[in-house]
C-alpha cells in the first residue's frame, strides 16, 4: 500500500468527521485550559516580581497569560487531528510579528509561556510541573546574582584633573572607562560600575570632588549609547 493510500485510509477511519464530543474529552479540555490559565497567571506574577529591565510593560506581562492559554488551545486542536494540524501549520506560517522585543529576558518568558501551553495541551502534566519548577529556580538564581551587583553607567563632567580623582574613589569598585570626550577644558567621561544597592551613594562622593561639575548615574542594560 502506498503512503498516500495509508494517509487517506487513516483520515477516513479517524473520528475527524464525528462531531460528537465525549465526556472525557470535555473534562480534558476544561482541565487543560484551566491549568494553562493558572500557569499563565503564575508566569505573569513571576515576570512582575523578578523584572529587572528598564521599563516594565504590563501589556507584555498580560500577553504571557494569553500566550499560555492560546498555545494550549492550539495543541488540543491539533493533537488528535492530522488535517487540522496541517492546516494550522500552513496558517501560522504566514503570520508575521512586527513588535520588537526590547528586553532579551522577555524572549525567555515568551518561550516559557509557549512551551508550558504545549505541554499542558498535550496532557504532559508531570513535564509541565518539572519545567515550571526548574524555570522558577533559574529565574530566582539569576535574580539573586543581579541583586548582588547591578551594572550602572556613571557619566561626569569636569576638568582635566577630575578624572584621576574620580578613578581614585572608584579603585575599590569594579569599573571600566567606556568613553572619554574632551571639549577644551571640559571632559565627559563614561564609566561602567558594578554596584550594590548600598553603594549607589558613591555618586555623591564623586559630585563633592573639586573640579567635578555634574554626575549622572544610570542603570546599564547593555544598550547604552554615548
Z-matrix of the N, CA and C atoms (Angstrom, degrees):
N
C 1 1.463
C 2 1.527 1 109.05
N 3 1.324 2 116.50 1 134.22
C 4 1.451 3 120.96 2 -178.68
C 5 1.530 4 110.87 3 -72.71
N 6 1.348 5 114.32 4 164.32
C 7 1.463 6 119.67 5 179.55
C 8 1.517 7 110.64 6 -64.40
N 9 1.331 8 115.99 7 -39.10
C 10 1.464 9 120.18 8 179.63
C 11 1.522 10 111.25 9 -61.72
N 12 1.325 11 115.69 10 -42.48
C 13 1.466 12 119.79 11 179.66
C 14 1.515 13 111.19 12 -66.88
N 15 1.339 14 116.89 13 -37.18
C 16 1.457 15 120.41 14 179.18
C 17 1.516 16 111.30 15 -64.59
N 18 1.332 17 117.02 16 -43.31
C 19 1.462 18 120.99 17 179.26
C 20 1.519 19 110.45 18 -64.80
N 21 1.358 20 115.81 19 -42.61
C 22 1.458 21 119.78 20 179.38
C 23 1.515 22 111.04 21 -62.43
N 24 1.319 23 117.29 22 -42.36
C 25 1.453 24 121.19 23 -179.91
C 26 1.519 25 111.53 24 -65.48
N 27 1.352 26 116.55 25 -40.72
C 28 1.457 27 119.82 26 -179.20
C 29 1.515 28 111.37 27 -65.83
N 30 1.328 29 116.69 28 -34.93
C 31 1.462 30 120.28 29 178.79
C 32 1.513 31 110.97 30 -70.35
N 33 1.330 32 115.99 31 -43.53
C 34 1.460 33 119.84 32 -178.83
C 35 1.523 34 111.87 33 -67.13
N 36 1.342 35 116.11 34 -31.73
C 37 1.452 36 119.50 35 -178.93
C 38 1.523 37 113.05 36 -87.22
N 39 1.320 38 116.69 37 -6.48
C 40 1.462 39 119.71 38 179.56
C 41 1.515 40 110.31 39 -80.36
N 42 1.340 41 115.78 40 178.37
C 43 1.463 42 121.82 41 -178.45
C 44 1.525 43 111.92 42 -97.00
N 45 1.327 44 117.13 43 23.81
C 46 1.462 45 118.81 44 -174.51
C 47 1.527 46 111.72 45 -68.65
N 48 1.340 47 116.73 46 -25.33
C 49 1.459 48 119.36 47 179.39
C 50 1.533 49 112.07 48 -92.69
N 51 1.307 50 114.88 49 -4.55
C 52 1.457 51 119.23 50 179.16
C 53 1.515 52 109.46 51 -87.97
N 54 1.319 53 117.06 52 113.48
C 55 1.454 54 121.14 53 -175.20
C 56 1.532 55 112.58 54 -87.81
N 57 1.323 56 117.52 55 -4.37
C 58 1.459 57 119.83 56 179.50
C 59 1.526 58 110.23 57 -73.83
N 60 1.321 59 115.89 58 145.18
C 61 1.453 60 121.98 59 -178.12
C 62 1.521 61 108.37 60 -120.70
N 63 1.320 62 116.17 61 124.94
C 64 1.457 63 120.46 62 -179.15
C 65 1.520 64 110.39 63 -78.99
N 66 1.317 65 115.13 64 164.75
C 67 1.462 66 120.75 65 179.89
C 68 1.525 67 111.19 66 -64.13
N 69 1.332 68 117.12 67 -38.49
C 70 1.466 69 120.55 68 179.36
C 71 1.516 70 111.36 69 -63.90
N 72 1.342 71 116.70 70 -36.77
C 73 1.462 72 120.25 71 177.73
C 74 1.522 73 111.08 72 -65.44
N 75 1.321 74 116.45 73 -42.77
C 76 1.464 75 120.69 74 178.54
C 77 1.522 76 110.89 75 -62.18
N 78 1.344 77 116.14 76 -43.57
C 79 1.469 78 119.82 77 179.61
C 80 1.522 79 110.51 78 -63.10
N 81 1.335 80 116.22 79 -42.70
C 82 1.473 81 119.96 80 179.35
C 83 1.521 82 111.37 81 -61.56
N 84 1.331 83 116.82 82 -43.38
C 85 1.459 84 120.68 83 -179.80
C 86 1.529 85 110.89 84 -63.43
N 87 1.325 86 116.22 85 -47.27
C 88 1.466 87 120.30 86 -177.96
C 89 1.531 88 111.19 87 -63.71
N 90 1.338 89 115.96 88 -45.81
C 91 1.467 90 119.91 89 -179.21
C 92 1.521 91 111.25 90 -63.15
N 93 1.333 92 117.48 91 -45.71
C 94 1.464 93 120.51 92 -178.70
C 95 1.522 94 111.72 93 -65.28
N 96 1.324 95 117.54 94 -41.38
C 97 1.461 96 120.04 95 -179.63
C 98 1.526 97 111.41 96 -66.85
N 99 1.351 98 116.35 97 -39.97
C 100 1.465 99 119.33 98 178.20
C 101 1.521 100 110.73 99 -66.93
N 102 1.325 101 117.46 100 -41.18
C 103 1.466 102 120.16 101 177.63
C 104 1.531 103 110.91 102 -63.66
N 105 1.321 104 116.30 103 -40.70
C 106 1.465 105 119.88 104 177.97
C 107 1.527 106 110.92 105 -62.27
N 108 1.328 107 116.14 106 -39.77
C 109 1.469 108 119.84 107 177.95
C 110 1.528 109 111.13 108 -64.21
N 111 1.342 110 116.30 109 -44.29
C 112 1.471 111 119.99 110 179.77
C 113 1.527 112 110.58 111 -63.88
N 114 1.330 113 117.06 112 -45.18
C 115 1.465 114 120.52 113 179.90
C 116 1.528 115 110.49 114 -64.45
N 117 1.341 116 116.84 115 -39.49
C 118 1.460 117 119.68 116 177.62
C 119 1.514 118 111.76 117 -61.65
N 120 1.329 119 117.24 118 -40.81
C 121 1.470 120 120.86 119 177.81
C 122 1.526 121 110.50 120 -65.14
N 123 1.343 122 116.87 121 -39.85
C 124 1.466 123 119.88 122 177.50
C 125 1.526 124 111.49 123 -62.42
N 126 1.337 125 116.85 124 -43.83
C 127 1.469 126 120.00 125 177.89
C 128 1.531 127 110.17 126 -62.63
N 129 1.326 128 116.21 127 -38.96
C 130 1.463 129 120.80 128 177.17
C 131 1.528 130 111.11 129 -60.38
N 132 1.333 131 116.98 130 -45.61
C 133 1.462 132 120.71 131 -179.50
C 134 1.526 133 111.09 132 -67.23
N 135 1.332 134 116.89 133 -38.60
C 136 1.468 135 120.01 134 178.25
C 137 1.518 136 110.63 135 -65.59
N 138 1.332 137 116.67 136 -42.21
C 139 1.465 138 120.55 137 178.14
C 140 1.525 139 110.90 138 -60.80
N 141 1.332 140 116.55 139 -43.41
C 142 1.464 141 120.68 140 -179.87
C 143 1.523 142 111.31 141 -67.28
N 144 1.321 143 116.74 142 -37.08
C 145 1.473 144 120.97 143 -177.65
C 146 1.517 145 112.05 144 -72.56
N 147 1.319 146 118.00 145 -40.61
C 148 1.456 147 121.37 146 -172.75
C 149 1.523 148 113.30 147 -105.22
N 150 1.314 149 118.37 148 13.70
C 151 1.467 150 120.00 149 179.62
C 152 1.524 151 109.98 150 -65.86
N 153 1.328 152 116.41 151 128.67
C 154 1.463 153 121.83 152 -179.15
C 155 1.527 154 111.98 153 -125.67
N 156 1.322 155 118.00 154 13.23
C 157 1.455 156 120.82 155 -179.70
C 158 1.518 157 111.98 156 -77.58
N 159 1.314 158 115.46 157 -166.41
C 160 1.462 159 121.37 158 -177.30
C 161 1.525 160 110.94 159 -86.66
N 162 1.330 161 117.62 160 -50.48
C 163 1.465 162 122.08 161 -176.72
C 164 1.530 163 108.66 162 -122.90
N 165 1.337 164 115.72 163 120.62
C 166 1.466 165 120.37 164 178.95
C 167 1.521 166 109.39 165 -82.58
N 168 1.336 167 115.97 166 129.57
C 169 1.457 168 121.82 167 -179.94
C 170 1.526 169 108.74 168 -109.91
N 171 1.322 170 116.57 169 109.70
C 172 1.466 171 120.51 170 179.95
C 173 1.529 172 111.12 171 -68.30
N 174 1.330 173 116.97 172 -33.89
C 175 1.460 174 119.93 173 179.32
C 176 1.523 175 110.97 174 -63.91
N 177 1.339 176 117.62 175 -39.46
C 178 1.463 177 120.02 176 176.85
C 179 1.525 178 110.50 177 -65.86
N 180 1.329 179 116.75 178 -40.61
C 181 1.460 180 120.16 179 179.75
C 182 1.530 181 110.92 180 -61.71
N 183 1.331 182 117.11 181 -41.74
C 184 1.464 183 120.38 182 178.22
C 185 1.532 184 111.20 183 -67.79
N 186 1.332 185 116.02 184 -28.84
C 187 1.467 186 119.82 185 177.45
C 188 1.522 187 111.30 186 -61.40
N 189 1.321 188 117.56 187 -30.98
C 190 1.457 189 121.35 188 -179.93
C 191 1.532 190 111.23 189 -61.77
N 192 1.335 191 116.42 190 -36.37
C 193 1.468 192 119.65 191 178.14
C 194 1.525 193 110.17 192 -66.39
N 195 1.330 194 115.91 193 -50.25
C 196 1.457 195 119.92 194 179.42
C 197 1.509 196 112.58 195 -62.19
N 198 1.336 197 117.30 196 -36.41
C 199 1.468 198 120.76 197 179.68
C 200 1.522 199 111.15 198 -63.61
N 201 1.331 200 116.86 199 -40.63
C 202 1.462 201 120.53 200 179.51
C 203 1.522 202 111.42 201 -65.05
N 204 1.334 203 116.49 202 -46.13
C 205 1.463 204 120.91 203 -178.09
C 206 1.527 205 111.18 204 -66.91
N 207 1.335 206 117.41 205 -44.92
C 208 1.463 207 120.67 206 -178.10
C 209 1.525 208 111.92 207 -66.22
N 210 1.325 209 116.86 208 -39.14
C 211 1.461 210 119.64 209 177.77
C 212 1.517 211 111.06 210 -64.48
N 213 1.336 212 115.88 211 -39.21
C 214 1.460 213 119.84 212 176.29
C 215 1.523 214 110.36 213 -61.99
N 216 1.321 215 117.56 214 -42.11
C 217 1.459 216 121.48 215 -179.75
C 218 1.533 217 111.02 216 -63.64
N 219 1.328 218 116.75 217 -42.99
C 220 1.468 219 120.36 218 178.94
C 221 1.526 220 110.64 219 -63.47
N 222 1.335 221 115.97 220 -41.98
C 223 1.467 222 119.39 221 179.57
C 224 1.519 223 111.29 222 -63.36
N 225 1.325 224 117.08 223 -40.75
C 226 1.462 225 120.63 224 177.11
C 227 1.534 226 110.94 225 -62.33
N 228 1.334 227 116.32 226 -37.19
C 229 1.466 228 119.95 227 -177.23
C 230 1.516 229 112.50 228 -70.45
N 231 1.329 230 117.04 229 -37.65
C 232 1.463 231 119.63 230 -173.47
C 233 1.524 232 113.51 231 -96.59
N 234 1.327 233 117.53 232 -8.88
C 235 1.466 234 119.20 233 -173.87
C 236 1.521 235 113.17 234 -70.23
N 237 1.323 236 118.10 235 -25.52
C 238 1.464 237 120.63 236 -176.35
C 239 1.526 238 113.26 237 -119.87
N 240 1.330 239 117.79 238 9.29
C 241 1.468 240 119.17 239 -176.21
C 242 1.516 241 109.29 240 -140.92
N 243 1.315 242 117.55 241 111.06
C 244 1.462 243 121.54 242 -176.91
C 245 1.524 244 111.99 243 -68.74
N 246 1.336 245 117.20 244 -32.67
C 247 1.458 246 119.99 245 -179.30
C 248 1.530 247 110.58 246 -68.22
N 249 1.327 248 116.35 247 -46.24
C 250 1.465 249 119.99 248 178.50
C 251 1.517 250 110.58 249 -63.98
N 252 1.331 251 117.18 250 -38.86
C 253 1.466 252 120.06 251 -179.49
C 254 1.523 253 111.21 252 -62.39
N 255 1.339 254 117.21 253 -42.73
C 256 1.464 255 120.17 254 178.14
C 257 1.522 256 111.34 255 -66.56
N 258 1.328 257 116.12 256 -40.34
C 259 1.461 258 119.32 257 177.55
C 260 1.513 259 112.14 258 -65.78
N 261 1.335 260 116.81 259 -36.74
C 262 1.460 261 120.60 260 179.24
C 263 1.517 262 111.29 261 -67.02
N 264 1.323 263 116.47 262 -39.65
C 265 1.475 264 120.07 263 176.88
C 266 1.520 265 110.61 264 -61.20
N 267 1.325 266 116.73 265 -43.38
C 268 1.463 267 119.48 266 178.91
C 269 1.518 268 112.41 267 -66.40
N 270 1.334 269 116.48 268 -38.25
C 271 1.469 270 119.16 269 -179.58
C 272 1.516 271 111.43 270 -68.97
N 273 1.334 272 117.20 271 -43.55
C 274 1.466 273 120.11 272 -177.89
C 275 1.523 274 112.23 273 -72.01
N 276 1.330 275 117.46 274 -22.07
C 277 1.468 276 119.81 275 -178.67
C 278 1.528 277 112.61 276 -69.57
N 279 1.321 278 118.08 277 -18.84
C 280 1.463 279 120.54 278 -178.81
C 281 1.525 280 111.97 279 -98.36
N 282 1.336 281 116.82 280 -0.38
C 283 1.466 282 120.14 281 -179.69
C 284 1.521 283 109.13 282 -80.70
N 285 1.319 284 115.94 283 134.45
C 286 1.453 285 121.49 284 177.73
C 287 1.527 286 108.98 285 -125.98
N 288 1.345 287 115.42 286 128.99
C 289 1.457 288 120.92 287 179.92
C 290 1.520 289 108.86 288 -105.15
N 291 1.324 290 116.18 289 125.42
C 292 1.453 291 121.32 290 -175.66
C 293 1.525 292 113.73 291 -102.55
N 294 1.325 293 117.98 292 -6.98
C 295 1.457 294 120.74 293 -177.98
C 296 1.520 295 109.71 294 -74.73
N 297 1.325 296 116.68 295 125.50
C 298 1.459 297 120.97 296 -179.96
C 299 1.528 298 110.04 297 -82.09
N 300 1.325 299 116.38 298 138.96
C 301 1.452 300 121.93 299 176.26
C 302 1.522 301 108.00 300 -88.81
N 303 1.332 302 117.42 301 115.50
C 304 1.457 303 121.04 302 -173.39
C 305 1.519 304 112.47 303 -80.56
N 306 1.324 305 117.77 304 -36.08
C 307 1.454 306 121.42 305 -179.37
C 308 1.529 307 109.96 306 -102.55
N 309 1.336 308 118.74 307 126.50
C 310 1.466 309 120.23 308 179.65
C 311 1.526 310 112.91 309 -58.62
N 312 1.330 311 117.81 310 -33.59
C 313 1.453 312 120.52 311 -179.70
C 314 1.527 313 112.16 312 -66.69
N 315 1.338 314 116.94 313 -23.74
C 316 1.462 315 120.18 314 179.30
C 317 1.527 316 111.37 315 -63.06
N 318 1.340 317 116.57 316 -30.58
C 319 1.466 318 120.07 317 178.47
C 320 1.520 319 110.12 318 -63.02
N 321 1.338 320 115.90 319 -40.16
C 322 1.462 321 119.63 320 178.79
C 323 1.527 322 110.99 321 -62.22
N 324 1.336 323 116.75 322 -41.94
C 325 1.466 324 120.06 323 179.86
C 326 1.531 325 110.77 324 -66.79
N 327 1.321 326 117.46 325 -36.25
C 328 1.465 327 119.91 326 177.39
C 329 1.531 328 111.30 327 -62.97
N 330 1.338 329 116.44 328 -47.87
C 331 1.458 330 119.51 329 178.68
C 332 1.526 331 111.13 330 -66.31
N 333 1.318 332 116.45 331 -32.38
C 334 1.463 333 120.54 332 176.51
C 335 1.525 334 109.87 333 -60.76
N 336 1.330 335 116.47 334 -48.79
C 337 1.462 336 120.97 335 -180.00
C 338 1.528 337 111.23 336 -63.13
N 339 1.336 338 116.75 337 -41.78
C 340 1.466 339 120.42 338 -178.44
C 341 1.526 340 111.35 339 -66.19
N 342 1.329 341 117.04 340 -46.72
C 343 1.463 342 119.88 341 -178.34
C 344 1.521 343 111.79 342 -66.91
N 345 1.328 344 117.78 343 -34.95
C 346 1.454 345 119.86 344 176.86
C 347 1.525 346 110.48 345 -66.03
N 348 1.336 347 116.90 346 -39.55
C 349 1.456 348 119.93 347 177.06
C 350 1.522 349 111.96 348 -63.53
N 351 1.337 350 117.04 349 -38.83
C 352 1.468 351 120.56 350 179.58
C 353 1.525 352 111.32 351 -66.87
N 354 1.332 353 116.98 352 -46.99
C 355 1.469 354 119.88 353 -177.63
C 356 1.523 355 111.73 354 -66.22
N 357 1.336 356 117.22 355 -38.57
C 358 1.462 357 119.43 356 178.27
C 359 1.525 358 110.14 357 -69.77
N 360 1.335 359 117.05 358 -41.39
C 361 1.458 360 120.17 359 177.90
C 362 1.517 361 112.76 360 -62.06
N 363 1.327 362 116.48 361 -29.39
C 364 1.469 363 120.99 362 176.89
C 365 1.524 364 112.07 363 -87.02
N 366 1.345 365 116.79 364 6.21
C 367 1.478 366 123.55 365 179.47
C 368 1.525 367 112.30 366 61.12
N 369 1.333 368 116.80 367 30.70
C 370 1.468 369 121.70 368 176.32
C 371 1.524 370 107.89 369 -96.53
N 372 1.325 371 115.02 370 72.14
C 373 1.460 372 120.91 371 -171.50
C 374 1.534 373 112.50 372 -68.55
N 375 1.331 374 116.92 373 -37.26
C 376 1.464 375 119.54 374 179.22
C 377 1.521 376 111.05 375 -64.00
N 378 1.330 377 116.63 376 -43.62
C 379 1.464 378 120.55 377 177.38
C 380 1.526 379 110.99 378 -63.75
N 381 1.328 380 117.26 379 -39.34
C 382 1.458 381 120.80 380 178.91
C 383 1.529 382 110.81 381 -63.92
N 384 1.329 383 116.84 382 -42.62
C 385 1.461 384 120.28 383 179.47
C 386 1.528 385 111.26 384 -65.64
N 387 1.343 386 116.25 385 -43.36
C 388 1.464 387 119.98 386 179.11
C 389 1.528 388 110.88 387 -64.26
N 390 1.331 389 116.70 388 -42.86
C 391 1.466 390 120.17 389 178.61
C 392 1.516 391 111.89 390 -63.23
N 393 1.328 392 116.69 391 -39.18
C 394 1.461 393 120.38 392 179.27
C 395 1.531 394 110.90 393 -63.42
N 396 1.323 395 116.68 394 -43.75
C 397 1.466 396 120.48 395 -179.38
C 398 1.531 397 111.37 396 -66.61
N 399 1.326 398 116.89 397 -43.47
C 400 1.465 399 120.24 398 -179.52
C 401 1.529 400 110.99 399 -64.14
N 402 1.328 401 117.13 400 -42.95
C 403 1.460 402 120.25 401 -179.83
C 404 1.524 403 111.36 402 -66.59
N 405 1.323 404 117.15 403 -38.49
C 406 1.460 405 120.27 404 177.40
C 407 1.516 406 110.75 405 -63.34
N 408 1.324 407 116.86 406 -39.78
C 409 1.461 408 121.17 407 177.63
C 410 1.528 409 110.92 408 -64.31
N 411 1.334 410 116.44 409 -43.41
C 412 1.466 411 120.23 410 179.52
C 413 1.529 412 111.20 411 -62.63
N 414 1.331 413 116.79 412 -45.56
C 415 1.468 414 120.78 413 -179.63
C 416 1.516 415 110.36 414 -63.17
N 417 1.343 416 118.02 415 -42.37
C 418 1.460 417 121.11 416 -178.88
C 419 1.525 418 111.14 417 -63.87
N 420 1.338 419 116.97 418 -41.32
C 421 1.468 420 120.26 419 179.56
C 422 1.525 421 110.52 420 -65.77
N 423 1.331 422 117.51 421 -43.82
C 424 1.463 423 120.71 422 179.37
C 425 1.527 424 110.52 423 -64.32
N 426 1.328 425 117.30 424 -36.77
C 427 1.468 426 120.76 425 -179.66
C 428 1.524 427 110.49 426 -66.80
N 429 1.338 428 117.34 427 -40.49
C 430 1.461 429 120.08 428 179.57
C 431 1.527 430 111.38 429 -64.18
N 432 1.335 431 116.30 430 -40.79
C 433 1.465 432 119.36 431 178.34
C 434 1.519 433 110.65 432 -65.09
N 435 1.323 434 116.58 433 -36.16
C 436 1.459 435 120.24 434 179.90
C 437 1.518 436 111.16 435 -69.24
N 438 1.347 437 116.25 436 -37.35
C 439 1.457 438 120.17 437 -178.25
C 440 1.524 439 112.20 438 -70.51
N 441 1.315 440 117.77 439 -30.54
C 442 1.458 441 120.45 440 -178.31
C 443 1.527 442 111.04 441 -63.58
N 444 1.295 443 117.62 442 -42.17
C 445 1.463 444 121.49 443 -178.95
C 446 1.516 445 109.09 444 -153.35
N 447 1.317 446 116.12 445 107.87
C 448 1.449 447 120.35 446 178.78
C 449 1.520 448 109.83 447 -93.69
N 450 1.310 449 115.27 448 153.33
C 451 1.460 450 121.03 449 -179.49
C 452 1.524 451 109.53 450 -86.94
N 453 1.319 452 116.45 451 133.16
C 454 1.451 453 122.96 452 177.95
C 455 1.523 454 109.30 453 -131.79
N 456 1.316 455 114.71 454 161.05
C 457 1.461 456 121.61 455 172.13
C 458 1.517 457 107.76 456 -119.46
N 459 1.327 458 115.76 457 125.91
C 460 1.461 459 121.59 458 175.92
C 461 1.523 460 108.74 459 -105.92
N 462 1.314 461 116.15 460 124.90
C 463 1.455 462 122.27 461 178.12
C 464 1.527 463 107.57 462 -117.61
N 465 1.324 464 116.89 463 123.28
C 466 1.460 465 119.52 464 179.74
C 467 1.527 466 110.01 465 -135.71
N 468 1.335 467 114.51 466 152.29
C 469 1.463 468 122.58 467 177.38
C 470 1.522 469 108.63 468 -115.66
N 471 1.314 470 115.31 469 138.55
C 472 1.453 471 119.20 470 178.98
C 473 1.518 472 111.30 471 -171.66
N 474 1.333 473 114.59 472 -175.24
C 475 1.464 474 119.65 473 179.88
C 476 1.524 475 109.90 474 -82.81
N 477 1.329 476 115.44 475 -172.65
C 478 1.453 477 119.96 476 -174.89
C 479 1.515 478 114.25 477 -65.21
N 480 1.327 479 118.36 478 -28.53
C 481 1.457 480 121.02 479 -178.47
C 482 1.527 481 112.72 480 -88.42
N 483 1.319 482 116.92 481 -11.42
C 484 1.461 483 120.13 482 -175.23
C 485 1.529 484 111.86 483 -66.54
N 486 1.322 485 116.73 484 -38.43
C 487 1.462 486 119.45 485 -176.51
C 488 1.516 487 111.70 486 -60.45
N 489 1.332 488 117.44 487 -43.66
C 490 1.455 489 120.36 488 179.68
C 491 1.525 490 112.08 489 -62.62
N 492 1.336 491 117.00 490 -38.74
C 493 1.465 492 120.67 491 179.12
C 494 1.533 493 110.88 492 -66.90
N 495 1.339 494 116.08 493 -40.22
C 496 1.464 495 119.75 494 -179.73
C 497 1.520 496 110.34 495 -65.95
N 498 1.333 497 117.31 496 -45.32
C 499 1.459 498 120.48 497 -179.18
C 500 1.525 499 111.50 498 -64.91
N 501 1.304 500 117.05 499 -26.67
C 502 1.457 501 120.48 500 176.36
C 503 1.528 502 110.58 501 -67.67
N 504 1.333 503 116.14 502 -39.93
C 505 1.469 504 120.04 503 177.21
C 506 1.526 505 110.93 504 -67.82
N 507 1.333 506 116.27 505 -33.28
C 508 1.465 507 120.79 506 -175.74
C 509 1.523 508 113.18 507 -88.52
N 510 1.320 509 118.43 508 8.99
C 511 1.459 510 120.45 509 -174.03
C 512 1.527 511 112.20 510 -64.67
N 513 1.340 512 117.99 511 -28.18
C 514 1.459 513 120.86 512 -179.42
C 515 1.527 514 112.93 513 -92.14
N 516 1.336 515 117.07 514 3.38
C 517 1.462 516 122.31 515 -178.90
C 518 1.530 517 108.68 516 -114.87
N 519 1.314 518 118.96 517 132.40
C 520 1.472 519 119.77 518 175.39
C 521 1.525 520 110.47 519 -57.82
N 522 1.324 521 117.11 520 120.67
C 523 1.460 522 120.52 521 -175.65
C 524 1.524 523 109.98 522 -151.43
N 525 1.323 524 114.57 523 165.40
C 526 1.463 525 121.70 524 176.84
C 527 1.517 526 108.27 525 -155.56
N 528 1.328 527 116.54 526 135.18
C 529 1.458 528 121.87 527 178.32
C 530 1.520 529 108.40 528 -76.60
N 531 1.344 530 116.73 529 120.97
C 532 1.459 531 121.72 530 -177.72
C 533 1.521 532 112.43 531 -91.62
N 534 1.326 533 116.92 532 -39.76
C 535 1.467 534 119.40 533 -178.75
C 536 1.522 535 109.53 534 -155.79
N 537 1.321 536 114.59 535 156.49
C 538 1.465 537 121.45 536 179.04
C 539 1.527 538 107.77 537 -143.57
N 540 1.322 539 116.73 538 119.72
C 541 1.466 540 122.65 539 -178.93
C 542 1.521 541 108.09 540 -119.64
N 543 1.332 542 116.46 541 125.69
C 544 1.465 543 121.76 542 -179.76
C 545 1.520 544 109.78 543 -111.16
N 546 1.323 545 115.82 544 128.95
C 547 1.458 546 122.78 545 175.68
C 548 1.529 547 108.18 546 -129.35
N 549 1.305 548 116.37 547 84.85
C 550 1.458 549 119.97 548 -176.25
C 551 1.517 550 110.33 549 69.39
N 552 1.336 551 116.38 550 -121.84
C 553 1.461 552 121.05 551 177.82
C 554 1.524 553 112.70 552 -87.89
N 555 1.325 554 116.76 553 -0.20
C 556 1.463 555 120.85 554 -178.01
C 557 1.524 556 109.87 555 -103.49
N 558 1.326 557 116.58 556 126.14
C 559 1.463 558 122.28 557 178.36
C 560 1.528 559 109.32 558 -116.44
N 561 1.327 560 115.79 559 136.45
C 562 1.464 561 121.55 560 173.45
C 563 1.521 562 107.91 561 -114.96
N 564 1.318 563 116.10 562 119.17
C 565 1.455 564 121.82 563 -175.30
C 566 1.526 565 108.92 564 -121.25
N 567 1.347 566 116.17 565 134.23
C 568 1.465 567 122.42 566 176.78
C 569 1.521 568 108.49 567 -113.74
N 570 1.320 569 116.08 568 127.08
C 571 1.458 570 122.20 569 -177.09
C 572 1.522 571 109.07 570 -129.31
N 573 1.338 572 117.57 571 131.50
C 574 1.462 573 120.92 572 174.15
C 575 1.524 574 109.16 573 -88.13
N 576 1.325 575 115.98 574 139.80
C 577 1.457 576 122.25 575 -176.79
C 578 1.525 577 110.19 576 -132.73
N 579 1.324 578 116.39 577 147.78
C 580 1.462 579 122.69 578 170.30
C 581 1.519 580 107.18 579 -108.26
N 582 1.326 581 116.05 580 103.51
C 583 1.460 582 121.37 581 -173.23
C 584 1.516 583 111.05 582 -120.92
N 585 1.321 584 116.39 583 144.25
C 586 1.450 585 122.08 584 169.23
C 587 1.522 586 108.97 585 -84.63
N 588 1.325 587 115.67 586 174.45
C 589 1.460 588 119.89 587 -177.23
C 590 1.530 589 111.67 588 -63.18
N 591 1.333 590 117.51 589 -32.84
C 592 1.464 591 120.82 590 -177.64
C 593 1.527 592 112.68 591 -82.98
N 594 1.331 593 117.12 592 -7.59
C 595 1.471 594 120.13 593 -176.70
C 596 1.516 595 112.79 594 -99.76
N 597 1.336 596 117.33 595 0.99
C 598 1.462 597 119.61 596 -178.39
C 599 1.527 598 111.24 597 -64.87
N 600 1.337 599 117.07 598 -25.52
C 601 1.465 600 120.72 599 179.22
C 602 1.515 601 114.16 600 -63.75
N 603 1.331 602 116.85 601 -5.05
C 604 1.469 603 119.49 602 178.59
C 605 1.524 604 111.19 603 -63.66
N 606 1.341 605 116.86 604 -22.91
C 607 1.465 606 120.13 605 177.78
C 608 1.524 607 111.13 606 -63.91
N 609 1.339 608 117.31 607 -33.92
C 610 1.469 609 120.46 608 178.14
C 611 1.526 610 110.63 609 -68.03
N 612 1.327 611 116.75 610 -35.74
C 613 1.464 612 119.65 611 177.96
C 614 1.533 613 110.80 612 -66.49
N 615 1.331 614 115.06 613 -39.87
C 616 1.469 615 118.49 614 178.45
C 617 1.521 616 110.46 615 -66.40
N 618 1.308 617 116.84 616 -41.08
C 619 1.473 618 120.79 617 -179.45
C 620 1.521 619 111.31 618 -63.64
N 621 1.331 620 118.08 619 -29.60
C 622 1.469 621 121.31 620 -178.05
C 623 1.528 622 112.61 621 -78.12
N 624 1.323 623 118.12 622 -8.94
C 625 1.461 624 120.35 623 -179.11
C 626 1.520 625 111.02 624 -69.94
N 627 1.314 626 115.59 625 146.25
C 628 1.466 627 120.85 626 176.94
C 629 1.532 628 109.06 627 -71.83
N 630 1.308 629 115.62 628 131.34
C 631 1.452 630 121.29 629 -179.65
C 632 1.519 631 113.92 630 99.11
N 633 1.343 632 117.59 631 -12.93
C 634 1.464 633 121.64 632 177.95
C 635 1.524 634 108.39 633 -93.96
N 636 1.334 635 116.66 634 122.47
C 637 1.467 636 120.58 635 -176.27
C 638 1.522 637 112.78 636 -91.30
N 639 1.319 638 117.72 637 -39.82
C 640 1.467 639 119.85 638 178.89
C 641 1.520 640 109.54 639 -155.73
N 642 1.330 641 115.36 640 155.15
C 643 1.463 642 122.68 641 -177.84
C 644 1.522 643 108.78 642 -135.11
N 645 1.322 644 115.98 643 135.76
C 646 1.471 645 121.95 644 175.12
C 647 1.512 646 108.73 645 -125.87
N 648 1.346 647 116.55 646 129.33
C 649 1.460 648 122.04 647 178.85
C 650 1.524 649 107.96 648 -121.33
N 651 1.328 650 116.26 649 119.30
C 652 1.464 651 120.41 650 -177.53
C 653 1.520 652 109.48 651 -129.82
N 654 1.338 653 116.11 652 152.51
C 655 1.461 654 120.97 653 175.98
C 656 1.518 655 108.57 654 -67.91
N 657 1.314 656 116.31 655 138.15
C 658 1.462 657 121.71 656 -176.22
C 659 1.514 658 109.21 657 -107.36
N 660 1.322 659 117.29 658 119.11
C 661 1.471 660 121.74 659 -179.76
C 662 1.519 661 112.58 660 -109.58
N 663 1.317 662 117.22 661 15.48
C 664 1.463 663 119.92 662 178.50
C 665 1.505 664 114.57 663 87.55
N 666 1.349 665 118.30 664 2.19
C 667 1.453 666 121.11 665 -177.37
C 668 1.521 667 111.32 666 -125.53
N 669 1.336 668 116.49 667 28.19
C 670 1.454 669 120.66 668 179.13
C 671 1.508 670 111.13 669 -71.67
N 672 1.323 671 116.39 670 135.80
C 673 1.469 672 121.46 671 176.20
C 674 1.522 673 107.79 672 -122.57
N 675 1.318 674 117.36 673 120.83
C 676 1.457 675 120.11 674 -179.23
C 677 1.516 676 110.73 675 -84.59
